[in-house]
Amino acid sequence: MPVSFVRRSRRLSDGQQRLWDEQRRRYLVDVPRAAASTSVDPAYRLDLGAVPPGQGPVVVEIGSGQGDAVVAAAGARPGTRFVAVEVYEPGLAHTARQAAEAGVENLRLVQANAPEVLASALPEASVDELWVFFPDPWRKARHTKRRLVDQAFLPLAERVLVDGGVLRFASDWEPYAEQVRELLEAASGFVRDGATTEDGWAPRFEGRVLTGFERKGTAAGRVVHDLAYARAPRG
């Protein structure tokens, strides 16, 4: 099973820890573990009916980072249920704080290895949109095997998406974006979605808030590439 790699990160300050301890009861899903601290018991199933408003479309963001995109989207779409999957605890704490300050209720956080969440914790054909925005590109050749979206990731995405559900990907590292595009073009479980051009790129997803990270990448001269592929109908 692939893993969600995370670099060593700073610890929460005492004040941040107190806020996180309060907010985690509101937003964090208690996931039973297997062997590791971010693993998932394969018998566990996430109850999406417990995510407010309890019905409506489901959007899952993999690698939600600081939570800017998912909190903004949840605030703009109160009738949609959002699940943010992240292993980085300071990022989850920041996401919960933003959500609390914005009064967002239709969001739940899962601290777990993303491929395991996709493989077993999420029910099959339960997700309307699956987002992977600016995952670590692991630029060095010896590290590319650590990239989240690879050949092994796509069957997991196919499993959780409803027929016609959309996998959205964005990266400002062109070689990674090209790799993912090639994988999706070759995958029988996905077809190009909507306004995707002949070369496979999609227009910028309007539902993705412009974050400081994206601004910095653009200012540095990097071009953001979006991909949008729909889950092909099951046979």
N, C-alpha and C positions, 0 to 999 in steps of 0.2 A: 504493500500500500504506500503510495507517495505521501510525503509529509509536507506541512506548511513550514518552511524554514523561516526563522526569525533571528535577527542578530541580537546580541546582548544589548540591553537597553537600560536607561537610567531607572532607578527606583522611584516610587511615588514619595513625595514629601509627606510629612505628618498630616498637614492640612488636606492635601489631595487624597490621602488614604482615608481620612475621616469622611470626606464627601463621597468617595467611592463606596465605602462600607454602607453608607446610607442609600445611595442610588442603585447599588447592585441589586438590592432586594426588589426594587421597582422594575428594573430592566433586564437583569441578567438571568438567563435560563440555567437552572441547575442541571448540569449534564453529568450522568454517572460515567466514571472513567473505566478504561481498561488498564493497561500497564503504565502509561505515561501521564504526566500532569495535564496534557492537552489532548489525550486520546479519548475515544468514545466507546463505551460499552456497545458492542454490535447488536445487543438485544434492545437497545434504547430507541424509541421513536419520538420525535418531536411533535407535540400536539399543536398543530397550527391553528386549531379552533380556539386555543387559549390566547392567541395573539389578537388584541383588539384591532378592529371591531368584531372579530370572530367570523367574519365572512368577507367576501370580496377578493380581488386579486392578491397574489402573494409575490413579493419581490425579495430575492435573497442577494445580498452583496457579499462576495467573497473577498476577504482582505480589505475590510472597511477602514483601516488606518485610524486617523483622527476623527472619522465620522462625519466630515463636512458634507459629503455627497448624500449619504443616507439620511442624515437628520434633516437637511433641506428638502429632500424628496418626500420624506414622511410628513413634514409640515405642510407641503403643498398638496399632498394626496391623502387626506385623512380617511378616505374610504378604502385605502389599500393597506394590506398588512406587510410590514417590512421586517426582515431578519438580517442582522449584520453578523458575519462570522469573522472572527479575528483571534489571533493568538497573543497579540501584544497588549499586555494589561494596561499600560499607561494610555494607549490608544482607546481602549474600551472605556476607561475612566473618563477620558476627555469626551468621548461620544455621549456617555450617560449624562455628563454635566451639561453639554449643549442641548440634549433632548429635554432635560428637566427645565432648563432656562427658557426653552421655546414652548414648553407645555405640550410636547409631543408624547402621545400615548400609544400610537400604533406602530411601535418599534420594540423589538426584543433583541438582545445581544447574546451571542453564543461564543464562548471562549473554547475553541477546539480546532483540531487539525481539519482543515476544510475538506480534503478528499474523504475522510471518514464520515463527515456530516453528509456529504453527497452520496456516499456508498450505502449508508444504512439509516442514519438518524432521520433524514427527511423522507417522507412517504414518496413512493413512486408516483410520477405524473402529478405532482402537487404544486409546482412552481410555475408562475406565469412569465417571470423575467429573472434571469440570472446575470448578475453584474460582476465583471472583473475589471476594475479600473486601475490602471497604472501599477500592476504587480511588479515586484522587484525583477528587473531584467537579467540579473546575474550576468553582467557583461563579459567577464573573463571566460575564455573558452573552457577552462577546466571546471567552471561553475554552472554552465548552461543546463546541465542535467538537473539542477535544483529549481528550474523554472516551474511555476505552478501549472500553467496551461501547456500540456504536452499531449502525446498520443494517449497516455493512460487517463488523462483528465476528461477527454471528450465522452467516453461511454458513461462516466459518472454524471456529466451534465445532461446527456440524453436521458438517463434514467429519471431524473427529478423533474425535467421540464414536461409540461403538458404538450399535447400536439399543437403546434403553432406557437408555443412559447418561445421566447427570444433569449438567446445568449448574446450579451453585449460586452464587448471588450474594447479597451482603449490603452494605448501605450505611446510614449514619446521616444521609444527606442526602436527605430525602424527595423533592425534585424529580427527583433522579437515579434513585432507586429507581422512581419512577412512570414515568419515561421508559423504563427497561429493561423494566418490566412490560408497558407498551404494545407495545414492540417484540416481546417474546416472545409476547404474546397474538396478534399479527398474523402471526407466523412460521409457515409451514406445516410447518417441520421440527421444531417443538417442541410438546409437549403438557404440561399441568399434571401435576406429579408428586405422587403419594401424598396427603398430608394437606393439600395446598394448599386454601385456603378459596375461597369463591365470589368474593371480591374479588381473588383472585390471589396473596395473601401466603401464605408458607409458615411453619410454626412454626420457631423458632430451631433451626438445625442443631446437634444434640448433638455432632457430631464436630468442631465448631469451638471450640477452647479460648478461654476468656474472657481477652482480652488487656488490657493497660493502656490501649491505645488505645480499645477498646470501653468500658471502665469510665469513661474520661474523657468520652466522648461521652454516655453515659447520665447521668453526673453533671451534665453541662451541659444536660440536658433534652432531648437529641435521642433520637428513637426509632429503633431499629435495625429495618430491614425486610429480611426474608429472602425470596428467591425460589428455587424449585426447579422446573425444567422438564426433562422427559425428551426425549431424541432420538426423534422419531417413526420408526417402521419405514421403511426405504428401500423404494422401490417395486419 
